[in-house]
């Protein structure tokens, strides 16, 4: 079961990264927010063993951090 969870996390990470590659029309702040949410979702999923709560929580925290970093760009 761990192999399936790892594959699922990797697949989601790849989809998010490829999905945000087409964000050239977004502001730098929006790009940082989306990137932070993607990284946070992957981190939350990995840290909690793939739970939905961990993934959503990680995405929220990552999005907030990315938004704050993007303010100065």
C-alpha beads as a LAMMPS data file, in Angstrom:
LAMMPS data file: protein, C-alpha beads

73 atoms
72 bonds

1 atom types
1 bond types

-500.0 500.0 xlo xhi
-500.0 500.0 ylo yhi
-500.0 500.0 zlo zhi

Masses

1 110.0

Atoms # bond

1 1 1 0.000 0.000 0.000
2 1 1 2.896 2.371 0.672
3 1 1 3.985 2.039 -2.960
4 1 1 0.561 3.134 -4.175
5 1 1 0.562 6.138 -1.829
6 1 1 4.027 7.192 -2.952
7 1 1 3.016 6.855 -6.585
8 1 1 -0.129 8.896 -5.976
9 1 1 1.815 11.673 -4.254
10 1 1 4.355 11.704 -7.079
11 1 1 1.604 11.805 -9.697
12 1 1 -0.144 14.700 -7.967
13 1 1 3.139 16.585 -7.627
14 1 1 3.921 16.093 -11.317
15 1 1 0.432 17.205 -12.343
16 1 1 0.640 20.332 -10.214
17 1 1 4.086 21.234 -11.493
18 1 1 3.044 20.731 -15.108
19 1 1 -0.190 22.598 -14.485
20 1 1 1.555 25.635 -13.071
21 1 1 4.055 25.712 -15.933
22 1 1 1.421 27.461 -18.047
23 1 1 0.944 30.325 -15.602
24 1 1 2.854 32.941 -17.588
25 1 1 -0.087 35.353 -17.492
26 1 1 -0.155 35.352 -13.702
27 1 1 1.548 37.945 -11.541
28 1 1 4.673 36.948 -9.646
29 1 1 2.684 36.944 -6.408
30 1 1 0.075 34.587 -7.870
31 1 1 2.805 32.274 -9.154
32 1 1 4.460 32.165 -5.740
33 1 1 1.096 31.447 -4.115
34 1 1 0.337 28.590 -6.520
35 1 1 3.836 27.178 -6.189
36 1 1 3.683 27.359 -2.416
37 1 1 0.324 25.607 -2.385
38 1 1 1.665 22.853 -4.636
39 1 1 4.782 22.332 -2.548
40 1 1 2.756 22.460 0.660
41 1 1 0.292 19.882 -0.631
42 1 1 3.078 17.469 -1.483
43 1 1 4.816 18.094 1.831
44 1 1 1.605 17.651 3.796
45 1 1 0.787 14.429 1.982
46 1 1 4.247 13.009 2.573
47 1 1 4.337 13.964 6.249
48 1 1 0.903 12.498 6.997
49 1 1 1.176 9.355 4.899
50 1 1 -1.113 10.608 2.144
51 1 1 -4.081 11.726 4.231
52 1 1 -6.455 14.238 2.684
53 1 1 -6.373 16.472 5.757
54 1 1 -2.579 16.665 5.631
55 1 1 -2.606 17.427 1.919
56 1 1 -5.212 20.182 2.241
57 1 1 -3.551 21.643 5.321
58 1 1 -0.158 21.621 3.624
59 1 1 -1.597 23.330 0.551
60 1 1 -3.180 26.040 2.688
61 1 1 -0.013 26.714 4.655
62 1 1 2.148 26.589 1.524
63 1 1 -0.168 28.994 -0.285
64 1 1 -0.007 31.487 2.565
65 1 1 3.779 31.283 2.709
66 1 1 4.060 31.631 -1.070
67 1 1 1.736 34.627 -0.999
68 1 1 3.843 36.335 1.660
69 1 1 7.065 35.657 -0.236
70 1 1 5.490 36.949 -3.449
71 1 1 4.588 40.308 -1.882
72 1 1 8.146 41.542 -2.266
73 1 1 8.674 40.340 -5.838

Bonds

1 1 1 2
2 1 2 3
3 1 3 4
4 1 4 5
5 1 5 6
6 1 6 7
7 1 7 8
8 1 8 9
9 1 9 10
10 1 10 11
11 1 11 12
12 1 12 13
13 1 13 14
14 1 14 15
15 1 15 16
16 1 16 17
17 1 17 18
18 1 18 19
19 1 19 20
20 1 20 21
21 1 21 22
22 1 22 23
23 1 23 24
24 1 24 25
25 1 25 26
26 1 26 27
27 1 27 28
28 1 28 29
29 1 29 30
30 1 30 31
31 1 31 32
32 1 32 33
33 1 33 34
34 1 34 35
35 1 35 36
36 1 36 37
37 1 37 38
38 1 38 39
39 1 39 40
40 1 40 41
41 1 41 42
42 1 42 43
43 1 43 44
44 1 44 45
45 1 45 46
46 1 46 47
47 1 47 48
48 1 48 49
49 1 49 50
50 1 50 51
51 1 51 52
52 1 52 53
53 1 53 54
54 1 54 55
55 1 55 56
56 1 56 57
57 1 57 58
58 1 58 59
59 1 59 60
60 1 60 61
61 1 61 62
62 1 62 63
63 1 63 64
64 1 64 65
65 1 65 66
66 1 66 67
67 1 67 68
68 1 68 69
69 1 69 70
70 1 70 71
71 1 71 72
72 1 72 73
